[in-house]
Amino acid sequence: MDGLINLFKPVGITSARALDAVRRATGQRKSGHAGTLDPLADGVLVICLGRGTKLVERVMGLPKTYRAVARLDVTSASLDAETSLEPVPVAAVPDAAAVLAALARFRGTVMQVPPAVSALKIGGRPAYRLARAGRPPALEARPVRIDALELRRYAWPEVEFDIRCGRGTYVRALVRDIGAALGAGGCLTGLRRLGVGPFTSEDAWTVERLAAATPAEYLVPLERAQAMLQASLADGGAT
């Protein structure tokens, strides 16, 4: 079985566990996922099977689209609700105009410091292990590309926005930085990956549907997958 599956990963499980479920449903052991989703996030997780595993890097390089919900009155060690929320004093509650202005500052190529609680390797060890051992690493800022950042809803202290970004962007870190620009906190409380290149959440398969279907229904064959990736790159990776 060679090709890709557009999987909808639910909240509450790791990407590795979602991949294991796909392996059980398909019987294909040679497989991998293209771009980790945190346990508290749901949405598109592209699974590569058989010879399709050669496409992992190409899929990971595609633009990704997210819908994020965050609170501006708190923070946490992980920058999301996975760890305890800590209140952040705010001198003045920002209005909608200030929020729009802050979002505008983060469009384009920006420098971003990854979260200390992340899978980035520091001396061969994931940063999150060092952070949880009480030795959070000092991570360096790196450039990330944010193609679109649009406000959907704002009612203090909650903000909801859509983001289209390039590889390596941490939405948790973006929320932190937007909050800092507003003189407030910043903690991600909800995240859905709406798309990875041409693969969208509307067309994604749940593990339950997958287990009851045939490969002809859910598998994007290798040649078609390659053509989809090529077309996506040609038009800028639009979802």
Order of alpha helices (4+ residues) and beta strands (2+ residues): beta-alpha-beta-beta-alpha-beta-beta-beta-alpha-beta-beta-beta-alpha-beta-beta-alpha-beta-beta-alpha-alpha-beta-alpha
